[in-house]
Amino acid sequence: MCTCVLAVMTACGRGQPARPPASSTTAEPADGPRPGEILTMDLVLERISTTYRRQLRRCYQSFLKHNGGAGGKVTLEFTVDATGHLINPRASGMTPEITTCITRRMSEWYFAPPASSREEASFRIPLMLVAE
């Protein structure tokens, strides 16, 4: 069995630090934003490394079945809209097989919404995928 290490190399975010979101009538699943959670780069990195790490690992392990111990850099790019959902998620780097898998998974992700209901926040997060 292979495990993988996801190492955040650098991360860039655009948008203001968010204030707690107004209460909403729609409920998010248990792994969604917690009440009072605000959108920050730290929150995005924490959610990716905890909640969404398993999805990234599955894509990478599928890739490793055909490519041994190969590793490399994958860059995640996305914008979080006013509802906390992602607009135009995209993974790039490595191979089309792995970036397509990751991009598909990213389309289901969500975070705390940005500070203003009329605001979006964009992120670019390079990750190193390494077989352990």
C-alpha positions in Angstrom: 0.0 0.0 0.0 1.2 3.5 -0.8 0.5 6.6 1.1 1.2 10.0 -0.2 2.4 13.3 1.3 0.7 16.5 0.3 3.1 19.3 1.0 1.9 22.9 0.5 4.8 24.7 -1.2 3.4 28.2 -1.3 -0.1 29.6 -1.4 -1.5 32.9 -2.8 -5.0 34.2 -2.1 -6.8 37.2 -3.2 -9.6 38.7 -1.3 -10.2 40.3 2.0 -10.1 38.5 5.3 -13.7 37.5 5.8 -16.1 38.3 8.6 -18.4 35.6 9.9 -21.1 34.8 7.3 -24.7 35.8 7.8 -26.9 32.9 8.9 -28.2 30.8 6.0 -31.3 28.7 5.6 -29.4 26.1 3.6 -27.6 23.5 5.6 -24.2 22.3 4.4 -23.1 18.7 5.0 -21.1 17.9 8.2 -17.8 18.5 6.6 -18.8 21.9 5.4 -18.0 25.3 6.9 -18.8 25.5 10.6 -21.0 28.4 11.9 -19.0 31.5 12.3 -16.1 30.2 10.2 -14.4 32.9 8.1 -12.6 32.5 4.8 -8.8 32.9 5.2 -5.9 31.3 3.4 -5.2 29.3 6.6 -8.8 27.9 6.6 -8.4 26.9 2.9 -5.1 25.1 3.5 -6.5 23.4 6.6 -9.6 22.2 4.8 -7.6 20.9 1.9 -5.1 19.1 4.2 -7.9 17.6 6.3 -11.3 17.3 4.7 -10.2 17.1 1.0 -6.8 15.3 1.5 -8.4 11.8 1.0 -9.8 12.8 -2.4 -6.4 14.1 -3.5 -4.7 10.9 -2.2 -7.2 8.7 -4.2 -6.3 10.5 -7.4 -2.6 10.2 -6.7 -2.8 6.5 -5.7 -4.7 5.7 -8.9 -1.9 7.5 -10.8 0.8 5.5 -8.9 -0.7 2.2 -10.0 0.7 2.9 -13.4 3.7 5.1 -12.6 5.5 3.5 -9.6 6.9 6.1 -7.2 6.5 9.1 -9.4 5.8 12.4 -7.7 5.5 16.0 -8.7 3.9 19.4 -8.3 0.2 20.0 -8.8 -1.2 23.5 -8.6 -4.8 24.0 -7.5 -6.5 27.2 -8.7 -10.1 28.2 -7.8 -12.3 31.1 -6.8 -14.7 30.8 -3.9 -18.0 32.6 -4.7 -20.4 34.4 -2.3 -22.0 31.0 -1.3 -18.7 29.3 -0.5 -18.7 27.1 -3.7 -15.9 27.0 -6.2 -16.0 28.7 -9.5 -13.8 27.3 -12.3 -11.7 24.9 -10.2 -8.6 23.7 -12.0 -5.6 21.5 -11.2 -2.5 21.7 -13.4 0.9 20.0 -13.5 2.0 16.3 -13.6 -0.3 14.4 -16.0 -3.8 14.9 -17.5 -4.9 11.7 -15.7 -4.2 13.1 -12.2 -5.2 16.7 -12.9 -8.5 15.7 -14.4 -9.2 13.5 -11.4 -8.3 16.3 -9.0 -10.3 18.9 -10.9 -13.4 16.7 -10.8 -13.1 16.3 -7.1 -12.5 20.1 -6.6 -15.9 20.8 -8.3 -17.6 19.3 -5.1 -15.6 21.4 -2.6 -16.8 24.4 -0.7 -15.5 26.7 2.0 -16.8 29.5 4.2 -18.0 32.3 1.9 -15.9 35.5 1.5 -16.5 38.5 3.8 -19.0 40.2 1.5 -21.9 38.6 -0.3 -20.8 40.5 -3.4 -17.2 39.3 -3.2 -15.2 36.4 -4.5 -11.8 35.2 -3.3 -9.3 33.5 -5.6 -6.6 31.0 -4.6 -3.6 29.4 -6.2 -2.1 26.6 -4.2 0.9 24.6 -5.4 1.2 21.1 -3.8 3.9 18.5 -3.9 2.6 14.9 -4.3 5.2 12.5 -3.1 5.0 8.7 -2.6 5.9 7.8 1.0 
